[in-house]
Amino acid sequence: NSSDDKNEEERTIFVGNLPLGSTTRKSLAALFKDCGPVASTRIRSVPVKGVKLPQDRAGDQKLMKKVCVNTNQIDESLKNTIQGYVVFKNVDSVTKALEKNNVVVVDGMRIRVDRATPTVDPARSVFVGGLPYGAEESSLQEHFAKGCGMEVGDIEGVRIVRDKETFQCKGFGYVLLREKTMVPIALKMHESTYMNKTTRVLVCGKRFKGKKGQQGAAKPKYKASQEKEKVTIGAFRRIIAKQQKEAVQTQRKRGEKKKPTAAKAGGGRLSKRAAIDKKVEKKVKKLQKRISKGMGKTKRG
């Protein structure tokens, strides 16, 4: 039922930057037990080594990952953090859980807590490009906090976009700040060095659709497409008019003799018509020569 799914989503929180080695479903539930009764928990984005499955289940990635997690076939060389979800029995527990964002530290990792649908606010975010494969949320957060002279809590969240299979960083991510007035300060981190790589820090307002963008998106899009259509039609009209003008200029008037070209006057290449006439004349002379020598005549017995 869609209403039940929506209700469960409202009671669910996302928890990121959890330590890989010590996080379990039970430990995740215990971490938020003071916020209210927990209905269920689940762990996601666990890097696994892989395991051979029966032939009839070969290629089942979900089963493979499940078996690896249950048998502790974890590949800690890929990354050292995972993420999870906590479903509460009451909606009121979500508000209390969100207060733990950037506050609770587990095994040296400052956890990130958000709603099930991630908070996306372009006005408070910056785009970070040029990140290395081994980029981590915690170290990138500290990089910005130190470079901008901020507290770690001023950076509400760091999202690094990763490959679904290898879990390696795709080279870019987003930093969510506490206030939009902090964005100009964060932009000063452009071309800063992170893990021996030069990063790009840009505004990301054009990469996301905020409330203002959604309200006015339909009308500008239609208007832009309409203007593009007008430009295309106008361009075609100009091309056709130019072709017609050139055709009129090159067309000879009726009864007017063709002017000799510069090439012909100077003894250069012949025109197409003259070349055909010359070829025909050459063939006629060749036939006449054969007839004069008696070739081609029928012999009498």
Buried (B, 14 or more C-beta within 10 A) or exposed (E): EEEEEEEBEEBBBBBBBBBBEEBEBEBBBEBBEEBBEBBEBEBEBBBBEEEEBEEEEEEEEEBBBBBBBEEEBBBEEBBBBBBBBBBBEEEEBBEBBBEBBBEBEBEEBBBBBBBBEEBBBBBBBBBBEBBBBEBBBBEBBBBBBEBBEBEBEBBBBBBBEBEEEEBBBEBBBBBBBBEEEBBEBBEEBBEBEBBEEEBBBBBBBEEBEEEEEEEEEEEEEEEEEEEEEEEEEEEEEEEEEEEEEEEEEEEEEEEEEEEEEEEBEEEEEBEEEEEEEEEEEEEEEEEEEEEEEEEEEEEEE
